[in-house]
Amino acid sequence: MLPAALRPLVPWVVAAILPHAAWAADPRAAPVKVPDTLAQRVVACTACHGTEGRTAPDAYYPRIAGKPAGYLYNQLLNFREGRRHYAPMTWMVDPLSNDYLREIASHFASLDLPYAAPVGGPAPAALMEQGRRLVREGDRARDLPACANCHGEAMMGAQPAIPGLLGLPRDYVNAQFGAWRTGLRRAHPPDCMAQVAKRLTVEEIAAISTWLAAQPVPPGAKPAPRAAAPLPIDCGGVAP
């Protein structure tokens, strides 16, 4: 039986093999010509991340289209160098050079595609308010910065390496907070998100992810050209 970690790769592997299998069965048929373009090469990425990187319907894999190139590049490095752990991602990027990873990051960052509407039913008003407050205001008494202090008032991130938080599935956001809390996800030191995640309770994380996932993305929204103000906390991989 195929290991669970490799099952997401099945669709693109099958898609890659079938044309050649058909030609082998009928040697008179002309070989299928696949264009040697970066868009064709990253089809493997879209098997999980959805058409053109817009996110898949299973509500777990994140959208990567339109994210800052520096952020995407950092994450590819993190998978390759063991700071993030997901076997299919590590397997795919392990043999690739830094320059090739930059090309992949730049390709997805350049895509300007509409966001889908939020999914899911209404959440309790108290939970939504708690999430809104933490995202917009933080908690000074606990030295907990607001999400908006780093990810921007529009929550769409900033160039070159701060990601947006809207348009992400709630389950994905929950999973990443959990990974930071347990050390399964790390970043270049100082790891600011690990610090933030460990200051939050499980209930607060649920409130944040629920509020974020319920927010629509305005048409044409993009990462800001730069952070509007100095970050309230040092973050590795993000220029001061």
BELURVEN-V945937 format. One record per backbone hydrogen bond with DSSP energy under -0.5 kcal/mol. NH is the residue of the N-H (numbers start at 1). CO is the residue of the C=O. E is the energy in kcal/mol with one decimal. If there is no record, write none. Layout:
nh:NH co:CO e:E
nh:NH co:CO e:E
//
This chain:
nh:6 co:3 e:-1.4
nh:7 co:3 e:-0.7
nh:7 co:4 e:-1.0
nh:9 co:6 e:-1.5
nh:10 co:7 e:-1.7
nh:13 co:9 e:-2.0
nh:14 co:10 e:-2.8
nh:15 co:11 e:-2.2
nh:16 co:12 e:-1.9
nh:17 co:13 e:-2.0
nh:18 co:14 e:-2.7
nh:19 co:15 e:-0.7
nh:21 co:17 e:-2.4
nh:22 co:18 e:-2.6
nh:23 co:19 e:-1.8
nh:24 co:20 e:-2.3
nh:25 co:21 e:-1.9
nh:26 co:22 e:-1.4
nh:29 co:26 e:-2.1
nh:34 co:32 e:-0.7
nh:35 co:33 e:-0.5
nh:37 co:35 e:-1.7
nh:41 co:37 e:-2.1
nh:42 co:38 e:-2.0
nh:43 co:40 e:-1.3
nh:44 co:41 e:-0.7
nh:45 co:42 e:-0.9
nh:46 co:42 e:-1.3
nh:47 co:43 e:-0.8
nh:47 co:44 e:-0.6
nh:48 co:45 e:-1.1
nh:49 co:45 e:-2.4
nh:50 co:46 e:-1.3
nh:53 co:50 e:-2.8
nh:54 co:51 e:-1.4
nh:55 co:49 e:-3.5
nh:59 co:56 e:-1.2
nh:64 co:53 e:-2.2
nh:65 co:53 e:-2.5
nh:66 co:108 e:-3.0
nh:67 co:64 e:-1.6
nh:70 co:160 e:-1.5
nh:71 co:160 e:-0.8
nh:72 co:68 e:-2.3
nh:73 co:69 e:-2.7
nh:74 co:70 e:-2.1
nh:75 co:71 e:-2.1
nh:76 co:72 e:-2.2
nh:77 co:73 e:-2.3
nh:78 co:74 e:-2.4
nh:79 co:75 e:-2.3
nh:80 co:76 e:-2.2
nh:81 co:77 e:-2.7
nh:82 co:79 e:-0.7
nh:83 co:78 e:-2.1
nh:84 co:78 e:-1.7
nh:85 co:184 e:-0.5
nh:86 co:84 e:-0.5
nh:89 co:86 e:-0.7
nh:90 co:86 e:-2.3
nh:91 co:87 e:-2.8
nh:92 co:88 e:-1.8
nh:93 co:89 e:-2.2
nh:94 co:90 e:-2.0
nh:96 co:93 e:-1.6
nh:101 co:97 e:-2.3
nh:102 co:98 e:-2.3
nh:103 co:99 e:-1.9
nh:104 co:100 e:-2.3
nh:105 co:101 e:-2.6
nh:106 co:102 e:-2.8
nh:107 co:103 e:-2.2
nh:108 co:104 e:-2.1
nh:109 co:105 e:-2.3
nh:110 co:106 e:-1.5
nh:111 co:108 e:-1.0
nh:113 co:111 e:-0.7
nh:128 co:124 e:-2.2
nh:129 co:125 e:-2.4
nh:130 co:126 e:-2.1
nh:131 co:127 e:-2.3
nh:132 co:128 e:-2.8
nh:133 co:129 e:-2.6
nh:134 co:130 e:-2.1
nh:135 co:131 e:-2.5
nh:136 co:132 e:-2.9
nh:137 co:133 e:-3.1
nh:138 co:133 e:-1.4
nh:139 co:144 e:-2.9
nh:142 co:139 e:-1.2
nh:143 co:140 e:-1.7
nh:144 co:139 e:-2.5
nh:145 co:143 e:-0.7
nh:147 co:134 e:-0.9
nh:148 co:135 e:-2.5
nh:149 co:146 e:-1.2
nh:150 co:146 e:-0.6
nh:150 co:147 e:-1.2
nh:151 co:147 e:-2.8
nh:152 co:148 e:-1.3
nh:155 co:152 e:-1.5
nh:157 co:151 e:-2.5
nh:158 co:162 e:-1.7
nh:159 co:224 e:-3.0
nh:162 co:158 e:-2.5
nh:163 co:161 e:-0.6
nh:165 co:155 e:-2.3
nh:166 co:155 e:-1.3
nh:168 co:165 e:-0.6
nh:173 co:169 e:-2.0
nh:174 co:170 e:-2.6
nh:175 co:171 e:-2.3
nh:176 co:172 e:-2.2
nh:177 co:173 e:-2.2
nh:178 co:174 e:-2.3
nh:179 co:175 e:-2.2
nh:180 co:176 e:-2.3
nh:181 co:177 e:-2.3
nh:182 co:178 e:-1.8
nh:183 co:179 e:-1.0
nh:184 co:179 e:-1.3
nh:185 co:179 e:-1.8
nh:186 co:83 e:-2.2
nh:192 co:190 e:-1.5
nh:195 co:191 e:-1.6
nh:196 co:192 e:-2.4
nh:197 co:193 e:-2.9
nh:198 co:194 e:-1.9
nh:199 co:195 e:-0.7
nh:199 co:196 e:-1.1
nh:200 co:196 e:-0.7
nh:200 co:197 e:-0.8
nh:205 co:201 e:-2.2
nh:206 co:202 e:-2.0
nh:207 co:203 e:-1.8
nh:208 co:204 e:-2.5
nh:209 co:205 e:-2.6
nh:210 co:206 e:-2.0
nh:211 co:207 e:-2.3
nh:212 co:208 e:-2.7
nh:213 co:209 e:-2.3
nh:214 co:210 e:-1.0
nh:214 co:211 e:-0.5
nh:215 co:212 e:-1.4
nh:218 co:216 e:-0.6
nh:221 co:218 e:-2.0
nh:224 co:157 e:-2.5
nh:236 co:188 e:-0.7
nh:236 co:190 e:-2.9
nh:238 co:235 e:-1.5
//
